[in-house]
Amino acid sequence: MSDTTGKKIDIQRIVFILLGLGIFLLIYFLPPWKDAVDPTGKAFELSREGKAAIGLFLMAGIWWVFEVLPIGVTSIAIGVMQALFAIRSAKDAFRDFMDPSVMFIFGSVVVGLAFTKTGLTKRLAYGMLKLVGDRTSMILLGCLGVTAFLTLFMAHTAVAATMFPLLLAINDLYGENDKPTNFGKSLFIGMAYAAGAGSIISMLGAARGPAAVGMFKEFTGTDVGFFEFPKYLLIIGGVMVFLIWVYLSMALKPEKQKIEGLKERVEELSTRLGPISKNEILVIVCVLGVVCLMGLQSFVPILKNQDRAGLMLISTLLFFIFKILTVKELEEMPWNIILLFSGAMSIGFCLWKTGAAQWMAVNWLILFQKAPGIVFILGIAFFVLIMTNFIMNVAAIAISLPVSLVIAKYLGVAPEVILYASLVTAGMPFVLLIGAAPNAIAYESKQFTSGEFLKHGLVMSVVLMLVLGLAIVTVWPLLGMPILLPKP
């Protein structure tokens, strides 16, 4: 069908715009829903604003998945709808657009720009390719391994921003220009997935680790040490990186088994780069300095109260002070991606502040209050997995951990397994672009659609649940983790 100007009308786009709006309005005008009641008898009322937040949450999800609008514009709609329908004030709704977490993502993207402009990304890419050779399968494995390894020492958002231009350089050598290819899809989707899998291993990989450990200590009185943290998560993170590589190698089989002449081209391009420049050294020093500051937060009292966004933005200031970056790079920022996370933060806080998230958590978890321990644990992990694809992973843990620890006592489930199972799934939102910053950064490559990301993410989410279930019944007990409490 075409309009009077001869342009084809996108019926599917109109249908999904109206579907999202229709679901929001239906839920908004429905009568009040009944309270959620936890095992202790505490009632969680769903307010009018909370019910509307759930409707908005579903509308945004539909618009994001089917890309009916630019993803950043859908984020703006989240703020607009909150204000128009009095879900939250405009001040609250749009204040979240500049939340410190969003500014951390901004700073991480700037790091990537600095690496690209100075040529560091090409230098890193060529160095890695010399090691892994010209086989596309090994190049993919090398990229996933480097991504996961870096998350042991720096936040996965910063890692994704650093790896992104490196992957662009590698994809250029593949020889298909900007055209989407299976190899390009596997590189960038794999980077997003590996960043999540690697980030669960260390407390430095993401803010969710320290936050969850702090909550766990508050609820149980038990502390988890910095070096104790990876004990149960290293094996899952490592296995998931390997399985991501296996899956993508089969589902997105590269068009070329080898990049012919790659070795010679890499040698030639490396020679052209010449010796490392002053600006490259400055970027390395700035980034390592910021990473060290974030790493020292766990040990240095004066740094503990510093927000990571402030520390990350130190590098942004230094890049401009030393004229490594100019206003030109600032104008070239991927604002669509930054707006995406602004909207994700806004809807996340909306669900949290209106009580909708707690209401959903209690309703879900009480379904398992009489289930076997393993079913209950996986039920919690699955809830966190769903929520972390839509809202901040810290928030997903924060709304589920208190309720699940209460129910766990009735079922004789050890609290430690609840903590670690939640951390596993909170770190791997493989389905939606808004689930984690690396997902959105990878999308900027234009190698894949949000629908393709969702399709492969659903498969890998099933794999993740199977790996977690296997770890709970075999590996974790062997490593000394209690799964069930001894009967009195």
N, C-alpha and C positions, 0 to 999 in steps of 0.2 A: 504494500500500500504506500502511496506517495501523497504529499501535501501539494498545494498549489504552486510551490516553488520548484517542484520536481524532486525534492529530497525524500528519501525513503523513511517512513515512520517506523520507529523501533517499537513494535507492539509489546515485545517481551519486557523491554525496559519500563514501559508505562504500566504493565501488569504488576511488576514487582514493586514499583513505587507505590501504587495503590494498595497492594497487598500489605506492605509495611505500615502504611498509614491506617489501613482498615483494622489491622490487628491492634495497633496502638489505641485507636478510638474505641474499639470494642471493649478492651480491657479497662480503659479509662472510665467508661460509662456503666460498666457492670456493677451490680450491687456489691457491698463489702464482702470480702472473703473471710472465712472463719480463722480464728487464731491458731497458731502452731503451739503445741504444748510439749515440752521436753520431759524426760523420764522423772524429773524431780517435781513435776507439776507446774513449773513456771510457764506462763503463757506469753507468747510473742504476738502482739497485735499487728496486723498489716493495715497501716493507715491508708487514707486515700492517696497521699503522695507516694507511699511505697508501692501501691498497686499500679499507679501511673508509671512509676520508675521501671517496673517489670515490663509494661507495655512498650515503653521507649527503648528498653534494652533489646526487646525482640525486633522492633522496627529497625533499629540501627544494625543489628546483626544481619537482617535480610538485605538491607541496602549495601552493607559492606561486602557480603558474600557475592551478590549478583552485580556489584559495581554499577548501580543505576545512576549514581552521581560520582564525581571524583571523590576518592575516599576521604580527603581532607574536608570536602564540602559536607559530606555526611556528618563529620565531626562537628562542624559548625551548627548543623541542624539539631544535634543533641543539646547544645546550649540554648538554642532558640526555643525548642519545644519545652524545655524545663521552665523557661521564663514565661512563655505564652500560656502554658497550662498550669502555672503556679505550683509546679512540682518542687522547685527551689527558686530562690531569688536569682535574678540575672547576675548579681554580684557574686553569689556563691558558685553558680554554674560556670561562669566564665573565668573566675579566679583560678579554677583548676587547670585552665588552659596554660597557665604559667607556673604550674606546680614544679617544685624542685626536680621531680623525676623527669619532667619534660625538658627542663633545662639541662639535666644530665645527658639526655639523648642528644640535645642540640650540641653540647660540648663534645660528645663522642663523634658526631658527624663532622665537626670541625677538625678533629684529629685526623679523620680520613681524608679530608680535603688537603690538610697540610702534608700528609704522606704522599698524596697524588701530585701536588704541585712541585714538591722538591725532587720527585723521582724515586723516593724511597720504596714505593710500592713495586715499581718495575725492578728495582735492585733485589728486593725480597723475592719477587716472583721468579726472576731468572735464577737466583740462587737455589730456590726450592726445585725448579725444573731440572737443574743440573743433577740434583740428587735422585729424583724419582724417575727420570728418563722420559721417553716419548710416548709410552702407552697411556691412553686416556684413562683407563681404569686405575692405574697407579697414580696418575696426576690427581684424580678425584680423591683417592684415599689420602694422598699427601695433604691436600687442601683441608679435608675434614680433620685429619690428625693435628695439623698446625692450629686450626681453629679451636679444637677442644683443648689442646695443650695451653694455649694462651689464656683460656678462661680460668686456669688454675691460679693465675697471678693478677688478672685484671677483669673488670666487669664485662659480662658478655656483650653488652651494648657497645662498649669501646672496642672490643675484639671484632665485632661485626663491622663497625665503621672502619677499622684498620684493614680487615680482610677484603672488604668490598672492592676497593680500587685494585687490589692485588689480583682478585679474581677477574676483574674487567681486563686487566693486562694479559692474563692467561687465556681468557676467552678470545681476545683479539688474535692471539697466535693460532687459535683453532681455524681461523681463516674463513669464517662465514659472516664477517662484518657484524652488524647489529641484529641480524635475523635470528629469531628464537630457534634454538636447536635442543635436542635431547641432552647434549653435553652441557650446554649453557644452563638448562633447567636444573640438571643434577648438581652443577657447581653451586648455584645460588640457593636452591632449596636445601641442598645438603649443608651449606654453610649455616643457614638459619637453624636447622635441626641439630647440627653438631655443636653450635654455640650453646643451645639449651642443654644438651646432654652433658657437655663438659662443665657447664656452670653449676651443676648440682654437687660437684665433687668437693669444691673448696669454698670456704666462707667468703673468699675474695671474688668469687664468680658472679655474685648478685647480692642485692640487699636482702633478699628473702631469707638467706641462711642465718645471718646474725639476728634478724628480726624474729624468726621462728624459734631460735635457741633462747632468745630473751623471754619470749612468751612462755616457752616450755618451762623455764626456770621459775617464772612467776607462778605458774599453775601447779607445778609438781615439787618445786624446791630442788630439783636436780639440774646441775649445770653440765653443758656439753663443751669440752675443751676444743681449742682451735685445731689441734692435731688429732683429736679423737673424731672430729666431724667427718673426715673422709673415709674412715674405717669401713663403714657399711655402704658408702655411696660410690666409691671409686670403681668397684667392679660393675655396678649397674651403668654408670656413665660410660665406661670403656666398652662394655658389651653393646650398648645402644649405638655408640659411634660406629662400631664394626657392622651392626645390623643395618644401620642407615646406609652405609656404603654398599652392602650386599643388595638391599632392596632397590636403591636408585640405579645400581649397575644393571639390574634386570628390568625394572619397570621403565627406565629411561635409558635404554641401551644406546650408547653413543654411536653416531653415524660413522665415525672413523675409529678403528681400533688403535691406530697410531697417528700422530701428527708428523707426517713425513718431513724430514729435514729439520726437525725441531732443534736437535742438538747444535747444528751449525748456525741456525738462526739465533738461538739463545747466546751462543758465543759471540756472534757478531753484534747483537744488541747490547750485551754486557760491555763489550769493548767501547761501543759508542757512548755509554754512560760515563766512562772515565772514572777517575778516583772520586771517592765520596766528597761531597761539597760541604762547605761551612753550614749552609742552611739545613742540610740533611742531619748533620751532627747536632745542630740546635734543636731540631724536632725530636730527635732521639732523646736528648738530655731532658727536654721539657716533659715528654710523655713518661719517661722512666721516673722522673721526679714526682710527677702526680701519682703514678702507680705506687711508688714507694710510700707516699703520704697516706694513700688509701689502705695499703697493707699494714701500716703502722698504727692505724686507728684502733686495732684490737689490743695494742700493747701500750700506747702512749696516752695517758689520761687527758692531756690538753687537746688531743685530736678527736677524742671519742664523741664530743658533742658537735663536731663539724659535720655539716651535711656533705655528702659525696658530690652533690651538684656544684657546690662552691669550690671544692677541690678540683673537680674536672674543668671548671671554667677558668681556673688559673692558666691552664695551657692555652685556652682561647685568647686570653689577654696577652700572654707572652708571644703568641704567633703574630699578633698585630703590632705589638711593641717593637719586635725585631723585624717587622715588615716582611715576614715570611708569607703572610696572607694580606690581601688588600680588600677594598670594598667590592671589587669585582667578584671575588669568591663568596662574599657574603650575599650578594645578589643571586648567586647561582645555587644557593642552599636548596635542598629538596623540601620546600615548605609543605608540600602535600603530605609528606611522611610525618613531619613534625606536627602538623595539624591532626593527623590521624591519631597520634598518641595523646594530643591534647584532649580530643574527644573521648578517647578510651579512659583517660583519667577522670574526666567529668562524669561519664556514666558509671564508672566504678565507685566514685565517691557518692554519687546520687543513690545507688543501690545500698550503699553502706549507711549513709547518714539518714536515709528515710526508714531504715530497718528492714527493707525488702530482702537484703542478702541474708540477714540472720533468720528471717521467716522461712526463706527457701532452704537454708541449711538445716534447720530443725525439722522441717517437714520431710526432707530427704533422709536424714540420719535416723529418725525414729522408725523408719521402715525396717531397719536392721537391728533394732534393739533386742530381738529374740533370735537373731540369726547366729550361726556358728561364728567363732572368732575370725577365721580367715575371710569369710564373706563380709563381715562387718568392716574389717581393715580395708579390703578392696573396694567396698562401697564408699568409704571415706575418701580413698585415693581417687576414685572415679568422680566423685563430686568436685574435688579440688581440680581435677583435670578439666572438667567442663567449665567451671567458674574461671579458671586461669586463662582460658581462651577468650574471655570477655572482659575481665576486670584485672586489676593489679594482682600479681601472684601473692604479694604480701597480704593483700586484703582477702584473697581466697583462703589463705591459711588462717588468718585472724578470725574469720567468721566461722570456720569449721572446727578449729582446734579446741576451743573451750567446750563446745557441745560434745564433740567426739570423745574427749577425755572423761567427761561425766558418764557417758553411756558405756565407755570401755570398762569402767569399774564394775558395772552390773554384769558384764559378759566375761570378766576375768581376763581381759586383754591388757598386756603390758603397755604403759604409756610410750615407751621408747619406739615401738614399732609404729605407733600412730604418727609420731613426729617424722620419722624417716620416710615412711610411705607417702605422707603428704608432701614432703620436700621433693621426692622423686617426680611426682606428677605435676607439682607446681612449676617445676623448671622446664617442662617440655610441652608447651602449648603448640602442638604441631598443626592445628586445624585452621585457625583464623589468623590473619595478618596482624590484628590488634593484640594478639596474645602476648607478644614480646617484641621488643625493639628490633632484634635481628631479623625477625620475619618481615617487618616493614622495610628495613634497609635492603634486604635481599630483593624485595618486590621492585625497588627502584631500578633494578637491572633491566626491567621490561622483557625478561626472558620467559616469564610465566604469568598466568592469570591467577586471580584469587580463587577461582573455581578449581584450577589444577592443584594449587596449594592445598585446598581443602580435601580434594580426592586422595592425594598421597598422604596427607596428614591423618585422615581417618584410618588408613591402613597401619601407619606407624603408631598411632595411638593404641590400636588393638595389640600390636606387637609389644608396646611398652607395658600394657597391663599384664600380658602373659609373662614378660620378663620379671616384672615386679612380683607377681604371684609365685613364680618359681623361686625367686630370691627369699621370699618370706617363709616358704616351707622347707627350703634346703640350705641355701648359702648363709643367710643371716644367723640362723641358729648355730651353724658350725663356727661362725665368727664370734659367738658368745652373746648374741642379742636375745633377750627373753621375748618370747612371742605371747605366751599365756602366763598369767600369774599363778603361782602355786595355790592350790585349794586350801582354805583354812582347815 
